[in-house]
Amino acid sequence: MNAFDLTALVLTLTALFGYLNYRFIKLPTSIGVMLIALLFSLALIAAQHLGWDTAAHAERILKNIDFNTTLMQGMLSFLLFAGALNVNLEDLLRYKWSVGQFTVFGVLCSTALIGFLSYGLFHWLGAPLPLVYCLLFGALISPADPIAVLGLLKQLRAPKSMEIHIAGEALFNDGVGVVVFLVLYEIAAGGQQPDWHHIGGLFLTEAVGGIVLGLVLGWITYRLLKSIDHYQVEVLLTLALVTGGYALANALHASGPLATVAAGILIGNHGRHFAMSDKTREQLDTFWELVDEILNAVLFVLLGLEVLLLSHQGNYWLASAAAIPIVLLALFISVLIPSWLLRFQGSTTPHLVRILTWGGLRGGISVALALSIPAGAERDLILTTTYAVVIFSIFVQGLTVPCLLRSVLKRTE
């Protein structure tokens, strides 16, 4: 099946599942389409046991879709840019140190905690995994995606500090998590003892280089936007910034996600206020909002279908179920520690720990990174465990976090 046919199939399924969800189930779009896709996949597996070759045929089609490349080298740049456009730079700078602590320290801390705890858990359950692969699992499952929570916070008129902290984590921890994963992946692939100078240089090149590159490309695009008033061309310039900037970052071995976030924040602030007319601003916001909605729906449909590619060994699923509370515990600790530090600094936001822990949903990035690990027993276990955590995160946390937010915000009134 060629690329066009695959794209047509995925978009058709996404549109159909989106219609069924809106017409009958009425869940949030991302969760609803993933639920239908998951049920569709399970129905194919059940039909396979009844003698129909449906699941095997669907599996062959899915193997033609490189989920890691589709998300990491395609969809992610658009999703991060769309989110970054709506971040207020002044508010972000006001809380820069606390956001930085939650993002950098939180990802590093949760990576280590999840890695060491899962190392003991997997050995105890008879599915041993080398420590470096357990740390890889910690790195890929640490980045959260609280973007869905942001919309609800705005509807409920949550405190600005809470909104900025969650927005900062949503946008920056993806980039930091990917950088940490790449560093650990290089160690695992090389099979050598870590060279801390090399690791430090790689981290700086990826993280700092990505941010600087994003700011430079964002400033160039800002100057181009300021010189014209034609919304079709201006939207096209932002598309070029996202795609070209992400590709250039990858070519320079800088962090594409961080470059995209930095460029998006610059365009969303200076570009929006000083380089666009009202009409252009409206058209740009509408366009990127639509791109964000469509790509999120496609992403969650793909997540629901990916269950067809998982290993179904019993001890893998047992380990996966046991990993869920470990991940939540590690994430809670990794948020609690910087929260304590902020309290000593006189800067704190009530109930932020609970919201960041329960509202930080895991999603496509975690699955994509798991799929990037070379085929083998290590990847099968990590992928199955990652998928189980993501499923729990989306369906259990995703459907209950609105109640948590309403309860928390009611207490702060």
N, C-alpha and C positions, 0 to 999 in steps of 0.2 A: 504494500500500500504506500503510495507516494505521500509527500508532505501535505499537499493540498487536500487529498482525501482524508488524511488523519485530522487536519484542522477542521474540515467540514463536519466530520463525525463528532469531534469533541464539542464544537459549537452547537451542533444540532441537539446533542444530548443535554448540553447546558441549558439551552433555550427550553427544551421540553421539561426538564426537571425544574427549572425556574417557574414555568407555568403551573406545573402540578403543585409546587409548594405554595405559590401565591393563591391558587384557586382553592386548594383543599387543606393543606397542612398549616399554612400561615405562620411558619417559623421565620426567624431572621434569614435572609436569603442565603448567606453562606452556609449556615448550619442546615437549612432545609434541603438545599441541593446536594450537600454531602450525605445527608441521611438517605435520600432517595437513591443516590449513586451507590451507597454502601448496601442498601437493600437489594438493588439491582445486581450487584456483584454476588451477594450471598445467594440470590435466586439462580444465577448462572452456575454457582458451585453445586447447589442442590440438584439442578438439572443434570449436571455432570454425573452425579451419583446414580441418577435414574437411567443412565445410558446415553444421554444426549451429549454431543461433543461441543456444547456451547461455551463452557468455561475455558477449555483448551484453545478454542478459536479466538476468544476474546483476549486470552493471555498472549497469544501470538501477535495480536494487533497492538496490545499495550507495550510489548517489548520493542516495538518500532518507535515508541515515544521515549526519548531520553529525558526523564523527568528532571534530573539534575540540571541538564543543559537548558531545558525549557524554562525552568524557574530561575536558576542562578545566572544564566546568560541572556535571559529575555525578560520574563515577567517581573522579576524583582526590581529592576531599575525603575520601571514605570510605577510600581506600587509604592516604592520609597519616595519617589519624586512627588507623587500625588499627595502623600501624607505630609511631606516637608513643606509644601506650598502653604499649608494652613497654620504653620508654627510661627508664633509671634517672637521675633528675634529679641526684642527688649525684655520680654518676660523670661526667655530662655537664658539670656545673659545674667539676669537678676538671680537666677537659681543655678548658675553654671556649675558651682562647686558641688552642690548636693546632687544635681543630675549626673555629674561626672562620677561621683562616688557610687551612686546606685548602678551606673552603667558599667564602668570599668571594674571596680572592686566586686560588684555583684556578679558579673559574668565569671571572673577569675575564681571567686570564692565558690560559687555553685558548681563550676567545672571540677574543682578539686574535691569538693564534698561528694558530689554524685559519682565521680570516678572511683574514689576509694570505697565508698559504701557499696556501690554496685559490684566492685571487684570481690568483696567478701560475700555479697548476696549470690552472685552467679556461681561461685565455687561451692557455696553451701547447698545450692539447689542442683548441683551436678551438671552445670553448664559453664565450665570455667572459661574465662576470657582473660588474655594478657592485660596487665595494668594499663599499658599505653592505649589499648583499645577501649578500656573502661573510661579513661580520661577523654578519649575521642567522643564517646557517648555523652559524657558530661558536657563537653563543649558544644555539641550539636543540639542538645536538648535545652541548654541554658537560655538561648535567645527567646524572649517572649514576644508576643504580637498583641499588645493591648489596644491596637487601633480601634477595634470594635467597641471597646469601653469608652473611648473618647467621645463618640457621638452621643452616648447615653449621658455622660458627664455634662456635656453642653446643654442637653435637653433639661437636665435636672438643675442646671445652674450651680454646679459644684464650685468650690473655692478655686481661684486661679492657680494657687500653688499646687494643688492636687492635679489639676489638668496638665500643667507644665511638666511635672515630674513623670506622669504617665506618658505624655507625648515624647519626652526626651528618651525614656526607656524604650518606647516603641520604635523610635527611629534609629537610635545609636547602638542599642545592644545587638541588633542584627549584624551591623558592621563589625563590632568588637568580637562577637561570637564567631563570625566567619574567620576573622584573623587568628583567633586562638585555635580554632579547628585546623586551619592550614598549617600553623606551627606544629601542632601535635601530629598532624598527618605526615608531615615531612619526617618527623622522628620515627613514626611507625613504619613508613615506607623504607627509610634508610636502614632501620634496624641497628642504629648506632646510639652511643651515649650522647646526650644533648650537649651542644656547644653553646653556652649561655651567651657569648658575644654574638654568635651567629643568630641565635633566637631573638636577642634584643634588637639587632639590626633589622631582621625580617619584620618584627613587630612594628618598629618605627617606620620602615619603608611602607608597609601596608597601611597602617593607621594614619600617621602624620602625613605621609605622601598622598593618601587618598583625600584627606580633608583639604590640603593645600591645593591639589589639582582641581578639586571641585569648586573651590573659591575662585581660582583663576579662570576656569572655564565659565563659571557663573557670571563673573564680572565682565568677561568678553561678550557673553550673550546679553547681559544687561545693557551694555553700550550699544549693541546692535538694535535691541528693542527700543531704546530711547531715541534712535535716529529715524524711526518710521512710525506711521500710524495706520496699520493695515492688519487686522486681526488674523486673517488667514495666514499671512507670512509669519506673524509673531507666534502663533501656535506651532507652526512648522519649525521655527527656531528652537522652541522648547523641546520639541520632539528630537531635533538634531542634538541638542544638549544632552538629553537623557541617553540616547542610543550611542552617539559618538563619544560622549564623555565616559560612559561605562566601558566601551570597547577600548578606548585609549588607556584607561586606568588598568585594565587587565593586561594590556600590552606592556605597560611600564611596571607591572607587578605591584601596583598600588591597590588599595581597597576600592573596588567599584561601588559597593553599597555606601561607604562613607563619603566618597566623592559625590554620589548622587544626592545624598542627604544635604551635604554642604551647599551644593549648587541650588537645590530646591529651596532651602531656607533663604538664600540670597535673593533668588528671583521672587519668592513669595513675599519678601519684605521690600527691599529697595526697588526691585523690578515692578512689583505691583503698585507701589506708591508714586514712583518717579518716572516710570518708563511706559506706562500704559494709560490709554484713555478708558473711560468708564465702560464703553462697549467692548473693548479688547479684554478688560478685566473680567467682565461677565462671561464672554465667550470662552476665555481660557479656563475659568473656574468650572464652567459647565462641561467642557471637553474633558478635563482631567478627572472630574468627579465620575463621569460616565466610564472612562477608561478604568478607573479604580474599581467600580462596581462590576464591570464585565470580567476583568481579569481575576478578581476575587472569586466570582462565581465559577469561572473555568478552573481555577486552582483547586477549589474544594470539590468539584466534580472529579477531577483527576485523583485527588486524595481518596475519595470514596471508591474509585475503580482500582487503585493500587493494591487493595487487599487481595486481588487475584494473584499477585506476584509474591506473596509472603510465604515463608516456610511455616508449615502447620504442625511442627513437632510439639508434643505435649509439654515437655520441660521448658521449651522456649516461651510458651504462653504463660506457664506458671511463673517463670522469671519476670515476664513482662508485667503481670498483675502485681507482683511483689515490688517491682521497681516504681510503681506509681506513687505510693506514699513516701518512698525514699526521695524521689524528685521533688515532691511538694515540701518535705522537711528541709531539704538542702536549699531550696529557693526561699523558704521562710527565713532560714538563718542568714542567707546571703543578703536579704533585704533588711533584716533586723539589726545587724551589726552597723551598717552605715546609718541607719535610723538613730541608733544610740549615739554615734559620733555627732550627728547633726543636732541632737538634743543638747549635747555638751556645748556646741557652738551657738546655741540659742536659736537654731533654725529647725523647726519641726512642723509637720503637717499631721493632724489627728487622723488615725485609722489608715495611714498610708501603707503601713506594712501589710495589713490584711488585703487591701485592694490590689497592691502590686503582686502579692503572692497568688491570690485566687483569680484576679482579673488578668494576669499575664498568661494569655492562652498560647499554647504551642501549636504550630501549624506547618505549612508547606516547607519552610526553610529547613526545619529539622529533618523531615523526610528526604528532602533533596540532598542534604549533606550525607545522610546515611547511605543513600544510593550511590554516592560518589566513592565510597570505599570499595576496593577491588573485591570481586566475587570470591566467596569462600564462607567457611563456617562462622567466622567473626562477623562478616557483614550480615549473614542471615539472622544471627541473634540480635545484633544491634538494630537492624531494620524492623524486626518484629517487635522488639521492646519499644523502639521509638514510635512505631505506629500505634501501639497500645496506649502510650502516654498521650499522644496527640488526640486519639479518639476520646479518651477520658476528658482531656482538657476542653475539647470543643463541645461535646455533648453534655457533660456534667457541669464543668465550670462555666462554659459559655451560656448555658440556659439558666443558671442560678445566680450569676453575677449581678443581673439587674436587681434582684431582691436584696443582695448584699449592699449594693450601692445606695438603694433607697433607704435601707435601714441605717447605714452609716451617716448619710447626709441628713437624715431626720434627727439624729442625735447631735449633730453639730450645729443645728439651728438654734 
